[in-house]
Amino acid sequence: MIRALLFGAVASQSQPHNTQIAHYHACELGLALCFFSSSSDFATDVVMTGLLCCVARKKQFSWWPLLLCICVAEMALGQVRYSIPEEMPMGSIVGNIVQDLGLDVRRLKSGRARIFTEDGSEYIGLNVEKGTLVVAKRIDREELCKQVSPCSLHFQIILENPMELHRIDVEITDINDNAPLFMEKEYNFQVSESALPGARYSLESAKDSDVARNTVQTYKLNPTDNFKLNIVSRPDGTKYIEMVLHTSLDREKQEEHKLTLTAFDGGDPQKSGSVKINVVVLDANDNAPVFSQSVYRITVSENASKGTVVLKVSATDNDKGANEEVVYSFSHNTNSASPLFNMDPHSGEMTVVGVLDYEKAKHYEIDIKATDKGGLADTSKVLIEVTDLNDNAPVISIISLSNPIPEDSAPDTVIAMLNIKDLDSGKNGQVKCFINPDLPFKIKSSSTNFYSLMSDDVLDRETLPEYNITITAMDEGFPSYSTNKTLHLKISDVNDNAPMFPQQFMTAFITENNSPGMSLLSVKASDKDTGNNARISYFLEDSQLNGLSASAYFSVNVESGEILAVRSFDYEQTKEFNIRVKAQDGGSPPLTSNVTVKILIQDQNDNPPQVLYPVQTGGSMVAEMVPRSADVGYLVTKVVAVDVDSGQNAWLSYKLQKATDRALFEVGLQNGEIRTIRQVTDKDAVKQRLTVIVEDNGQPSRSATVVVNVAVADSFPEVLSEFTDFPHDKEYNDNLTFYLVLALAVVSFLFITCLVVIISVKIYRWRRERMFYKSSGNLPVIPYYPPLYADVGGTGTLKQAFSYEVYGTTDSRASDVKCSRPFSQNTLSVDHSATRTVPRQKTDSENMLTEVRSASSLPPHKPHI
């Protein structure tokens, strides 16, 4: 009001007809207010007003009121109040103290202006160059003042020469930077289907760290088919919410209802938080418990011993039997107070179970709940005021401890959360906390009475696996008291070391023709980690060796790293293999390293020498020609042989095994050259056969032989004539002779056998004829019936159209049979009913008759038949 009067007086100077009068009135009013004002900001306003009055007057300028006001203002303390929102960026301007306190920048510099705070906080800084107050670090109203409103920072600006002290108050206004939050993710209710409309079910209120309109303002329940939301105000001004049944439930139609409760604050932009509500419909219970009071108020001394009963609550339920029994409990919103108090679920007695600390919390608000067996509940609030007592011992409490911590923890990793409290108040309750500075850790205050033990450097378990950290808390009283607490911190292993092989390249040897499953080499890796991180498994990396997978040739034992051969190797096919063995630890993720193993196949003398020249063929013969005029050392030919083995197994030596004339030729031991060792003469045979043996140097040695045919002649025709009957192979000729002799013997045997059989048959026939000739009886008449003729009627009579004449003798050994030819036809060849002619076959008897007839000299007797 006074400021309005002052500025009104100044504004009146703008009226021309009242300029002089208004000027005097304003100056006099400012002078009076200078004497009666004790506030620095008010005195500043007066000075500014007097100055404006003098300037407005222009022509009649009077200095004495202004000088008098300035003198009075210097004798008073300056005080300015600002208001800024929380979370302003660092460097933001809070206010201009040069303008607001009537100072100038030179005065700030000469007086070494600085800010003094009682608690040492540095939220606000002073820019001496510009004379402004700026935000020095992040300001969080909720962290600074919790739910206290208004929230202000108090500090002083001190000037020297002369000494001045100006009080500055900065009010931190709330912004909507926190959304409503429910303590639980979901709530479960059991509601009887007999519950009547109007039944109430208490819900946990949402918490919002903001204040005023930025805190929780409204709630919304969805869906609202059976339930609606009701916001109830308590006598103390607090509000709680409850869910009211407005439509009866039917368990048989719907056994469970899923609702969503959403809390909205009043900020801009608006924030919200939601929680799920599950309602299970039960039978029978239709009355909820009711507390005797909606708010309970009690006072408890901070030195109250554990077990002290501070309150007994009661709730009544109109139901009977089991549904009448009420169980008392704390609601979920009382997490901070639940370690200090306990509620007996049956008697409703609330007792002290923890240590109360006035400096930590001066009062507690506990939501209690009474629930019957049917799930109906009622809530009430307990307001506990803690009275202060002077205690004097700092207490270190470990709220949270991560032990062990992994060795890969980054610097500034929180290891432990500490609560260091002093039961005293004032300066005796101010505590400092520190640890040994040589350790790679540090203590940092996170908030009042709360400290964080953090890592300050890189940790390495392999260097130092554990630490003993002594935390010292010391108050500022006199004499000071301190408390020590030692933490035995272990550093847990992480998989930060890969397995290491002693060598990156290894060599193994194996002799060819090995047996499958033979051990070649064992690789071994080491890991500095411990436990599963140091458990090493060995694997064969998949690669292609000669077109096949490496696992087709080798295998690796997972546990021991032993490399085994899967198959037998042949040095002549593959002389070496390069495989990679991977060592993998058991960490997560696993770390690996590789070693390259070069496997060399060692040769065995398993291949005989092979003669490349001269070529041995089974067909035509090849001969080397040596002229008879050849001198000593004449090169006849060279035996060329190779051995697919290697080393000394492939060192070949040549020797002359057999020769037609050993005195004529020799073979070079190393080069296989066949040379003459004397002069060729005419007495030397044209055909010379040399057998050369080629041996390797292996153990045991292997050999091969080659036959070299040499022709000692001066012309090719001479050689050709001599070699036309030259046997190609002695063994072949011997075998051929054997088979020819065998064939001749078989043929001779068959010829003799046939000859004996023929002679035997002839003798047999001759003896039969002799017996027939000497017989004295009549020869029997043997009629012949052609195949198409048969007896008629069983009388043995031939057809009447045929007749036969038989001529027989008794002594002449010759008889005759005459056949008549009626109808000019051959009797033996025609049958009118037949389709073909059948020739007559003579029997042995007829042959004998013919012989008898030809031998008989008697005239024939012709009986007529």
PyMOL commands that set and color helices and strands:
alter all, ss='L'
color gray80, all
select helices_A, chain A and resi 2-14+16-36+40-57+64-74+97-100+105-110+141-145+212-214+321-324+332-334+426-429+531-534+550-552+647-650+716-723+730-773+822-824+844-855
alter helices_A, ss='H'
color red, helices_A
select strands_A, chain A and resi 78-85+93-96+114-116+124-127+132-135+151-159+164-173+186-192+200-203+216-222+227-233+239-245+256-265+272-282+290-291+295-301+309-312+315-316+326-330+341-343+349-352+363-372+377-387+394-401+405-406+414-422+431-434+441-447+450-455+466-475+482-492+505-511+519-522+536-540+544-545+548-549+554-556+562-565+576-585+592-602+610-613+623-626+635-638+640-642+653-659+665-667+673-676+687-695+703-712+804-807+816-819
alter strands_A, ss='S'
color yellow, strands_A
deselect
rebuild
show_as cartoon
